Amino acid sequence: MDIWIVIVIIAVLCIIGLIATLMVIKQEENRMKQYEEEGDTAENALKRSLEYESKSISSNVKSLSWIYIVAIVLSLIAFALYMYFR
């Protein structure tokens, strides 16, 4: 197994992780646009703040954690295969 194959595999995994991260960010941006369209009052701001603290952060952190865990594990597997077949 050539080192360049491993580098390409890891690079592809990083790009996939980046795209997935951008999708999570885009989802949050869409949510913010929706809030802006609904209007901004003190009650809405408080409601959004509480919702963000309770739901949004936990779901985004879970999603991003899984994205990075999978990318790191697959990268380590690719590296281990390279070391094994070297």
Z-matrix of the N, CA and C atoms (Angstrom, degrees):
N
C 1 1.447
C 2 1.533 1 107.55
N 3 1.272 2 116.20 1 128.33
C 4 1.453 3 122.27 2 -176.94
C 5 1.531 4 110.54 3 -83.45
N 6 1.328 5 115.66 4 146.50
C 7 1.468 6 120.34 5 -179.23
C 8 1.527 7 110.89 6 -62.21
N 9 1.321 8 117.29 7 -30.90
C 10 1.465 9 119.95 8 -178.86
C 11 1.520 10 111.85 9 -67.46
N 12 1.313 11 117.25 10 -31.66
C 13 1.470 12 120.13 11 176.33
C 14 1.519 13 109.83 12 -65.17
N 15 1.325 14 116.15 13 -42.96
C 16 1.463 15 120.69 14 178.52
C 17 1.527 16 110.07 15 -64.10
N 18 1.331 17 116.70 16 -43.13
C 19 1.462 18 119.92 17 178.96
C 20 1.517 19 110.79 18 -62.06
N 21 1.311 20 117.65 19 -41.55
C 22 1.472 21 121.20 20 178.70
C 23 1.523 22 110.55 21 -65.18
N 24 1.317 23 117.43 22 -42.80
C 25 1.466 24 120.83 23 179.27
C 26 1.522 25 110.57 24 -61.84
N 27 1.324 26 116.77 25 -45.56
C 28 1.464 27 120.34 26 179.63
C 29 1.523 28 110.57 27 -65.98
N 30 1.333 29 117.34 28 -39.33
C 31 1.470 30 120.40 29 178.22
C 32 1.529 31 110.68 30 -63.54
N 33 1.327 32 116.66 31 -42.27
C 34 1.474 33 120.37 32 178.34
C 35 1.530 34 109.87 33 -63.00
N 36 1.319 35 117.42 34 -42.01
C 37 1.463 36 120.63 35 178.00
C 38 1.521 37 111.33 36 -62.60
N 39 1.320 38 116.91 37 -39.87
C 40 1.470 39 119.99 38 177.54
C 41 1.526 40 111.13 39 -65.59
N 42 1.312 41 116.98 40 -39.87
C 43 1.465 42 120.53 41 178.32
C 44 1.526 43 110.27 42 -65.46
N 45 1.328 44 117.13 43 -41.42
C 46 1.461 45 120.18 44 177.30
C 47 1.522 46 110.09 45 -62.85
N 48 1.331 47 117.24 46 -41.69
C 49 1.462 48 120.79 47 176.57
C 50 1.517 49 111.96 48 -62.18
N 51 1.324 50 116.63 49 -40.36
C 52 1.463 51 121.02 50 177.89
C 53 1.518 52 111.37 51 -64.29
N 54 1.320 53 117.08 52 -43.76
C 55 1.464 54 120.95 53 178.74
C 56 1.525 55 110.37 54 -63.09
N 57 1.316 56 116.84 55 -43.45
C 58 1.469 57 119.84 56 178.52
C 59 1.527 58 111.02 57 -63.22
N 60 1.334 59 116.76 58 -38.95
C 61 1.461 60 120.55 59 177.35
C 62 1.518 61 110.59 60 -63.54
N 63 1.321 62 116.70 61 -43.41
C 64 1.466 63 120.33 62 178.22
C 65 1.525 64 111.72 63 -63.46
N 66 1.331 65 117.10 64 -32.99
C 67 1.463 66 119.96 65 176.94
C 68 1.530 67 110.74 66 -66.01
N 69 1.333 68 117.31 67 -39.94
C 70 1.460 69 121.12 68 177.64
C 71 1.525 70 109.56 69 -64.71
N 72 1.328 71 116.88 70 -42.42
C 73 1.469 72 120.46 71 178.70
C 74 1.521 73 110.43 72 -64.09
N 75 1.320 74 117.38 73 -42.80
C 76 1.469 75 121.54 74 179.34
C 77 1.527 76 110.65 75 -62.12
N 78 1.309 77 117.12 76 -38.57
C 79 1.465 78 121.58 77 177.66
C 80 1.527 79 109.85 78 -61.15
N 81 1.321 80 116.37 79 -42.24
C 82 1.465 81 120.37 80 179.05
C 83 1.526 82 110.97 81 -68.27
N 84 1.332 83 117.51 82 -37.38
C 85 1.463 84 120.64 83 176.69
C 86 1.523 85 111.13 84 -63.80
N 87 1.320 86 116.58 85 -41.32
C 88 1.467 87 120.09 86 177.88
C 89 1.518 88 110.83 87 -62.03
N 90 1.307 89 116.81 88 -38.43
C 91 1.457 90 120.93 89 178.22
C 92 1.536 91 110.12 90 -64.15
N 93 1.333 92 116.54 91 -40.70
C 94 1.462 93 120.49 92 179.03
C 95 1.533 94 110.97 93 -66.25
N 96 1.332 95 117.74 94 -39.31
C 97 1.468 96 120.94 95 176.72
C 98 1.524 97 110.64 96 -62.36
N 99 1.317 98 116.42 97 -40.12
C 100 1.460 99 120.87 98 178.34
C 101 1.521 100 110.17 99 -61.66
N 102 1.318 101 117.11 100 -42.28
C 103 1.458 102 120.69 101 178.17
C 104 1.530 103 111.19 102 -63.42
N 105 1.324 104 116.81 103 -40.04
C 106 1.457 105 120.28 104 179.43
C 107 1.529 106 111.38 105 -65.00
N 108 1.331 107 116.73 106 -38.23
C 109 1.458 108 120.96 107 179.67
C 110 1.529 109 111.68 108 -67.44
N 111 1.318 110 116.56 109 -33.05
C 112 1.462 111 120.46 110 -178.99
C 113 1.520 112 112.00 111 -72.70
N 114 1.310 113 117.16 112 -18.26
C 115 1.456 114 120.69 113 -177.95
C 116 1.515 115 109.92 114 104.92
N 117 1.325 116 114.94 115 154.84
C 118 1.458 117 119.14 116 -175.01
C 119 1.526 118 109.62 117 -120.48
N 120 1.309 119 115.21 118 103.36
C 121 1.460 120 121.04 119 174.23
C 122 1.519 121 107.70 120 -116.50
N 123 1.302 122 116.07 121 169.31
C 124 1.465 123 119.66 122 179.78
C 125 1.523 124 111.15 123 -62.44
N 126 1.338 125 116.11 124 -39.29
C 127 1.470 126 119.24 125 179.24
C 128 1.521 127 111.01 126 -65.48
N 129 1.330 128 116.49 127 -42.59
C 130 1.463 129 119.80 128 178.85
C 131 1.522 130 111.00 129 -64.85
N 132 1.318 131 117.20 130 -40.03
C 133 1.465 132 120.24 131 179.17
C 134 1.523 133 110.84 132 -63.38
N 135 1.323 134 117.03 133 -42.33
C 136 1.464 135 120.33 134 178.10
C 137 1.524 136 110.63 135 -64.69
N 138 1.321 137 115.99 136 -43.03
C 139 1.468 138 120.74 137 179.20
C 140 1.531 139 110.36 138 -61.66
N 141 1.324 140 117.15 139 -44.94
C 142 1.465 141 121.20 140 178.85
C 143 1.518 142 110.81 141 -62.80
N 144 1.311 143 116.11 142 -41.45
C 145 1.461 144 119.95 143 -179.53
C 146 1.524 145 111.32 144 -62.49
N 147 1.308 146 115.96 145 -45.61
C 148 1.464 147 119.46 146 179.27
C 149 1.525 148 111.16 147 -66.07
N 150 1.333 149 116.39 148 -40.25
C 151 1.466 150 120.42 149 178.79
C 152 1.524 151 110.14 150 -64.33
N 153 1.317 152 116.27 151 -42.00
C 154 1.464 153 120.23 152 -179.21
C 155 1.517 154 110.76 153 -63.04
N 156 1.323 155 116.32 154 -43.19
C 157 1.462 156 119.89 155 -179.90
C 158 1.519 157 112.32 156 -66.58
N 159 1.329 158 116.98 157 -36.25
C 160 1.462 159 119.21 158 -173.92
C 161 1.524 160 113.47 159 -89.65
N 162 1.310 161 117.53 160 -36.84
C 163 1.469 162 118.90 161 -171.89
C 164 1.520 163 113.33 162 -113.19
N 165 1.303 164 116.29 163 -52.55
C 166 1.452 165 120.68 164 -169.66
C 167 1.517 166 112.53 165 -63.49
N 168 1.304 167 117.08 166 -47.57
C 169 1.462 168 119.50 167 -178.11
C 170 1.520 169 110.64 168 -63.17
N 171 1.325 170 117.19 169 -44.12
C 172 1.466 171 118.81 170 -177.91
C 173 1.521 172 111.70 171 -65.75
N 174 1.331 173 117.88 172 -39.49
C 175 1.462 174 119.14 173 179.98
C 176 1.520 175 110.97 174 -71.80
N 177 1.337 176 118.04 175 -39.16
C 178 1.462 177 120.20 176 178.91
C 179 1.521 178 111.17 177 -67.52
N 180 1.312 179 117.28 178 -41.16
C 181 1.465 180 120.07 179 179.37
C 182 1.524 181 110.15 180 -64.69
N 183 1.333 182 116.62 181 -40.98
C 184 1.469 183 119.19 182 177.26
C 185 1.519 184 110.79 183 -61.44
N 186 1.336 185 116.76 184 -47.46
C 187 1.464 186 120.45 185 -179.05
C 188 1.518 187 111.33 186 -60.78
N 189 1.321 188 116.77 187 -48.47
C 190 1.461 189 120.12 188 -178.80
C 191 1.520 190 111.49 189 -66.32
N 192 1.318 191 117.41 190 -36.94
C 193 1.468 192 120.05 191 177.98
C 194 1.522 193 110.79 192 -61.46
N 195 1.323 194 117.09 193 -45.62
C 196 1.454 195 120.42 194 179.51
C 197 1.526 196 111.35 195 -64.57
N 198 1.321 197 116.97 196 -39.85
C 199 1.465 198 120.26 197 178.96
C 200 1.524 199 109.62 198 -58.98
N 201 1.331 200 116.35 199 -49.08
C 202 1.456 201 119.84 200 -176.06
C 203 1.520 202 112.33 201 -73.33
N 204 1.306 203 118.83 202 -35.11
C 205 1.458 204 121.29 203 177.06
C 206 1.528 205 110.43 204 -62.40
N 207 1.329 206 116.32 205 -46.69
C 208 1.468 207 120.04 206 179.74
C 209 1.520 208 110.40 207 -63.34
N 210 1.331 209 117.22 208 -43.59
C 211 1.463 210 119.88 209 -179.55
C 212 1.528 211 111.25 210 -63.30
N 213 1.311 212 117.49 211 -42.84
C 214 1.465 213 120.61 212 -179.48
C 215 1.518 214 111.35 213 -67.47
N 216 1.325 215 117.06 214 -43.62
C 217 1.468 216 120.21 215 -179.83
C 218 1.530 217 110.63 216 -63.26
N 219 1.319 218 117.04 217 -44.51
C 220 1.464 219 119.27 218 179.34
C 221 1.528 220 111.33 219 -65.97
N 222 1.319 221 117.07 220 -36.05
C 223 1.465 222 119.77 221 176.11
C 224 1.527 223 110.85 222 -64.44
N 225 1.315 224 116.93 223 -42.22
C 226 1.464 225 120.07 224 177.86
C 227 1.521 226 111.76 225 -65.14
N 228 1.326 227 116.66 226 -36.78
C 229 1.465 228 119.95 227 176.65
C 230 1.523 229 110.55 228 -64.51
N 231 1.341 230 116.62 229 -43.76
C 232 1.469 231 120.13 230 178.33
C 233 1.527 232 110.37 231 -61.33
N 234 1.322 233 116.87 232 -42.47
C 235 1.460 234 120.37 233 178.62
C 236 1.529 235 111.15 234 -65.79
N 237 1.329 236 116.87 235 -41.19
C 238 1.463 237 120.32 236 178.70
C 239 1.527 238 110.86 237 -63.66
N 240 1.316 239 117.22 238 -40.29
C 241 1.465 240 119.91 239 176.79
C 242 1.519 241 111.14 240 -63.67
N 243 1.310 242 115.71 241 -39.42
C 244 1.467 243 118.73 242 176.69
C 245 1.521 244 110.90 243 -61.34
N 246 1.319 245 116.14 244 -45.53
C 247 1.463 246 119.71 245 -179.60
C 248 1.527 247 111.43 246 -66.02
N 249 1.313 248 117.57 247 -34.92
C 250 1.459 249 121.67 248 -179.05
C 251 1.543 250 110.68 249 -69.41
N 252 1.333 251 116.75 250 -44.62
C 253 1.462 252 120.49 251 -175.80
C 254 1.505 253 112.75 252 -88.18
N 255 1.282 254 118.53 253 1.21
C 256 1.460 255 122.32 254 -178.77
C 257 1.496 256 111.49 255 -69.79
